């Protein structure tokens, strides 16, 4: 009796395992078919369609066929990033801190980095394009992007007190020229101002009121580079302010740079940015 019941139980267990295996395989097949269909649809998209889907974040190799993907380079960059970040930290501190001391304003005894850490997120190279425009000359364009998590603190030692200042909104040049030889003329490849952009801040409507009593006092800050910010006048007690002010901003690369607008609320000596 025990033998029969054991055989029956084993048979039922085997049938159940086969049914479960068959069901799992069907689900995997269904998912693979769905993924294959999605990949087929993506493969049929044109570059214009990809630009619409990706917005402003599409890599250069989508826009320009000359740009080549370098997945292998990004793979090695991720592995080497801790060492690269450590070496870059030493180089920046040794080269920048003497400059900070040379341009130290009156009343400040010393300026130095109490912390300079480039973070754990490595940069990513979206694409590389190599051009041979003249005999004996090679130009390499690299689409280099970095959304890292750096922690940089500048220690300011003044006559009255020592203040730690955390640096944010750091922006690197859009183009970095690295000569690969001796006596190479790179003046034509350096990033230079291409012109001035006239921007008129007209008005804003339906701003968020950040005051508990009365209305907020808004103003606008606009810039292309964070170190060259300009701002409008403050409009008192108005959530639909009008400024009608024109500013001229220097543009160095019209293809990659953009104008940033930020609306702030003025409250005595403090600035509050509404959502």
C-alpha positions as CSV (number, residue, x, y, z in Angstrom):
1,X,0.0,0.0,0.0
2,X,2.8,2.3,0.9
3,X,4.6,1.6,-2.4
4,X,1.4,2.4,-4.4
5,X,0.8,5.6,-2.6
6,X,4.5,6.6,-3.1
7,X,4.3,5.9,-6.8
8,X,1.1,7.9,-7.1
9,X,2.5,10.8,-5.1
10,X,5.7,10.7,-7.2
11,X,3.6,10.6,-10.4
12,X,1.5,13.6,-9.3
13,X,4.7,15.5,-8.3
14,X,6.3,14.8,-11.7
15,X,3.1,15.9,-13.5
16,X,3.0,19.1,-11.4
17,X,6.7,19.9,-12.1
18,X,6.2,19.3,-15.8
19,X,3.1,21.6,-15.8
20,X,5.0,24.3,-14.0
21,X,8.0,24.0,-16.3
22,X,5.8,24.1,-19.3
23,X,4.0,27.2,-18.0
24,X,7.2,29.0,-17.2
25,X,8.6,28.3,-20.7
26,X,5.4,29.6,-22.3
27,X,5.7,32.8,-20.2
28,X,9.4,33.2,-21.2
29,X,8.5,32.6,-24.9
30,X,5.7,35.2,-24.7
31,X,8.1,37.8,-23.1
32,X,10.8,37.1,-25.8
33,X,8.2,37.5,-28.6
34,X,7.1,40.8,-27.0
35,X,10.7,42.1,-26.6
36,X,11.5,41.0,-30.2
37,X,8.4,43.0,-31.4
38,X,9.6,46.1,-29.4
39,X,13.1,45.8,-30.8
40,X,11.7,45.5,-34.3
41,X,9.7,48.7,-33.8
42,X,12.7,50.5,-32.4
43,X,14.8,49.3,-35.3
44,X,12.4,50.7,-37.8
45,X,12.5,54.2,-36.3
46,X,14.3,57.0,-38.1
47,X,16.8,59.4,-36.5
48,X,14.1,62.1,-36.3
49,X,11.8,59.7,-34.5
50,X,14.6,58.8,-32.0
51,X,15.2,62.6,-31.4
52,X,11.5,63.0,-30.6
53,X,11.6,60.1,-28.1
54,X,14.8,61.1,-26.4
55,X,14.3,64.9,-26.4
56,X,17.5,66.8,-25.7
57,X,19.3,63.8,-24.2
58,X,20.0,61.9,-27.3
59,X,23.7,61.0,-27.9
60,X,25.7,62.5,-30.8
61,X,25.8,59.2,-32.7
62,X,22.1,59.5,-33.2
63,X,22.4,62.9,-34.9
64,X,25.6,62.4,-36.7
65,X,26.6,59.1,-38.4
66,X,30.3,60.1,-38.0
67,X,30.2,59.6,-34.2
68,X,31.0,56.1,-33.2
69,X,29.9,54.4,-30.0
70,X,32.6,53.3,-27.6
71,X,31.0,50.9,-25.1
72,X,34.3,49.2,-24.5
73,X,35.8,52.5,-23.4
74,X,33.0,53.3,-21.0
75,X,33.4,49.8,-19.5
76,X,37.0,50.4,-18.7
77,X,36.3,53.9,-17.6
78,X,33.9,52.6,-15.0
79,X,36.5,50.2,-13.6
80,X,39.3,52.9,-13.6
81,X,37.1,55.8,-12.3
82,X,38.1,55.4,-8.6
83,X,41.8,55.8,-9.5
84,X,41.1,58.5,-12.0
85,X,39.0,60.5,-9.6
86,X,41.7,60.3,-6.9
87,X,44.4,61.4,-9.3
88,X,42.3,64.2,-10.7
89,X,41.7,65.4,-7.1
90,X,45.4,65.7,-6.5
91,X,46.0,67.5,-9.8
92,X,43.2,70.0,-9.3
93,X,44.1,70.8,-5.7
94,X,47.8,71.3,-6.6
95,X,46.9,73.6,-9.6
96,X,43.9,75.5,-8.4
97,X,44.7,76.2,-4.7
98,X,47.7,78.4,-5.7
99,X,45.5,80.4,-8.0
100,X,42.9,80.9,-5.2
101,X,45.7,82.2,-3.0
102,X,46.8,84.7,-5.7
103,X,43.3,86.1,-6.2
104,X,42.4,86.1,-2.5
105,X,40.3,89.2,-1.7
106,X,41.1,91.5,1.2
107,X,40.0,90.3,4.6
108,X,40.5,86.6,3.6
109,X,43.5,84.9,5.1
110,X,43.4,81.7,3.2
111,X,41.3,79.8,0.6
112,X,41.7,76.0,0.1
113,X,39.7,72.9,-0.5
114,X,38.8,71.1,2.8
115,X,37.1,68.4,0.7
116,X,37.4,67.7,-3.0
117,X,35.7,64.4,-4.1
118,X,34.5,63.8,-7.6
119,X,32.0,61.2,-6.5
120,X,31.4,57.6,-7.4
121,X,29.6,58.2,-10.7
122,X,31.9,58.0,-13.7
123,X,31.5,60.1,-16.8
124,X,30.2,58.6,-20.0
125,X,31.4,59.0,-23.5
126,X,28.4,58.9,-25.9
127,X,30.4,59.0,-29.1
128,X,33.8,59.8,-30.7
129,X,34.3,61.4,-34.1
130,X,37.8,61.6,-35.8
131,X,38.4,64.1,-38.6
132,X,41.5,64.5,-40.8
133,X,41.0,68.0,-42.2
134,X,44.6,68.7,-43.0
135,X,47.6,66.6,-43.8
136,X,49.4,65.7,-40.5
137,X,46.5,66.9,-38.4
138,X,43.8,64.8,-36.6
139,X,40.8,66.3,-34.7
140,X,39.0,64.1,-32.3
141,X,35.5,65.3,-31.1
142,X,34.3,63.5,-27.9
143,X,30.7,63.7,-26.7
144,X,31.5,63.7,-23.0
145,X,28.7,63.7,-20.4
146,X,28.9,63.6,-16.7
147,X,26.0,63.6,-14.2
148,X,28.1,62.9,-11.2
149,X,27.8,63.3,-7.4
150,X,30.8,65.4,-6.5
151,X,31.3,66.8,-3.0
152,X,33.5,69.9,-3.0
153,X,33.9,72.2,0.0
154,X,35.9,75.4,0.0
155,X,37.3,76.5,3.3
156,X,37.4,80.3,3.7
157,X,39.5,81.5,6.6
158,X,38.7,85.2,7.2
159,X,39.8,87.6,9.9
160,X,36.5,87.1,11.8
161,X,35.7,83.4,11.3
162,X,36.3,80.3,9.2
163,X,33.4,79.3,6.9
164,X,33.0,76.1,4.9
165,X,31.3,76.8,1.5
166,X,29.9,73.9,-0.6
167,X,30.3,74.5,-4.3
168,X,27.4,73.6,-6.5
169,X,26.3,74.1,-10.1
170,X,29.8,73.5,-11.4
171,X,30.0,73.7,-15.2
172,X,32.9,72.5,-17.3
173,X,33.8,73.9,-20.7
174,X,31.8,72.4,-23.5
175,X,35.0,71.9,-25.5
176,X,38.4,70.8,-24.2
177,X,41.3,70.9,-26.6
178,X,44.1,68.5,-25.8
179,X,47.2,68.7,-28.2
180,X,48.7,65.3,-28.9
181,X,52.0,66.6,-30.1
182,X,54.7,69.3,-29.7
183,X,54.2,72.8,-31.1
184,X,50.7,72.1,-32.2
185,X,48.6,75.2,-33.0
186,X,45.2,74.7,-31.4
187,X,44.0,78.4,-31.4
188,X,41.4,77.7,-34.1
189,X,39.8,74.9,-32.0
190,X,39.6,76.8,-28.7
191,X,36.1,77.8,-27.6
192,X,35.6,81.4,-28.3
193,X,32.6,83.8,-28.0
194,X,30.4,83.4,-31.1
195,X,28.2,86.4,-30.3
196,X,25.7,87.9,-27.9
197,X,22.2,86.7,-27.4
198,X,19.5,89.3,-26.6
199,X,17.0,87.9,-24.1
200,X,13.9,89.9,-23.0
201,X,12.2,88.8,-19.8
202,X,8.6,90.0,-20.4
203,X,6.4,88.6,-17.6
204,X,5.3,85.6,-15.5
205,X,1.8,84.5,-14.6
206,X,0.2,82.5,-11.8
207,X,3.4,82.2,-9.6
208,X,3.2,80.2,-6.4
209,X,2.7,82.5,-3.4
210,X,5.4,81.8,-0.8
211,X,4.3,84.4,1.7
212,X,1.9,83.8,4.6
213,X,0.7,87.4,4.5
214,X,0.4,89.2,1.2
215,X,2.0,88.3,-2.1
216,X,5.5,87.3,-2.9
217,X,8.2,89.6,-4.4
218,X,9.5,87.7,-7.5
219,X,12.5,88.3,-9.7
220,X,14.2,86.2,-12.5
221,X,17.8,85.0,-12.7
222,X,19.0,84.0,-16.1
223,X,22.3,82.7,-17.4
224,X,24.2,80.5,-19.9
225,X,27.1,79.9,-17.6
226,X,26.4,79.8,-13.8
227,X,29.3,82.2,-13.1
228,X,27.8,84.9,-15.4
229,X,24.3,85.3,-14.0
230,X,22.1,88.4,-14.5
231,X,18.8,89.2,-12.8
232,X,15.8,91.4,-13.2
233,X,14.4,93.9,-10.8
234,X,12.2,92.7,-7.9
235,X,8.5,93.3,-8.4
236,X,6.8,93.8,-5.0
237,X,3.7,91.9,-4.0
238,X,2.7,90.5,-7.4
239,X,2.1,86.9,-8.6
240,X,1.7,88.1,-12.2
241,X,4.8,90.3,-12.5
242,X,5.9,92.2,-15.6
243,X,9.6,93.1,-16.1
244,X,10.2,93.9,-19.8
245,X,13.9,93.9,-19.3
246,X,16.5,92.9,-22.0
247,X,19.8,91.3,-21.3
248,X,22.7,90.4,-23.5
249,X,24.4,87.0,-22.8
250,X,27.6,85.8,-24.4
251,X,27.2,82.6,-26.4
252,X,30.3,80.4,-27.0
253,X,28.7,77.3,-28.5
254,X,25.3,77.8,-30.0
255,X,24.8,74.1,-30.6
256,X,25.2,72.9,-27.0
257,X,24.6,75.9,-24.7
258,X,21.2,76.9,-23.5
259,X,19.6,79.7,-21.5
260,X,18.5,78.9,-17.9
261,X,15.7,80.8,-16.3
262,X,15.1,80.7,-12.6
263,X,12.3,82.5,-10.6
264,X,13.2,83.5,-7.1
265,X,11.3,85.2,-4.3
266,X,12.9,88.1,-2.5
267,X,12.5,88.2,1.3
268,X,14.8,90.6,3.0
269,X,18.3,89.1,2.6
270,X,17.1,85.6,1.6
271,X,16.1,84.1,-1.7
272,X,13.5,81.4,-2.0
273,X,13.0,79.5,-5.1
274,X,9.3,78.5,-5.7
275,X,8.3,75.2,-7.1
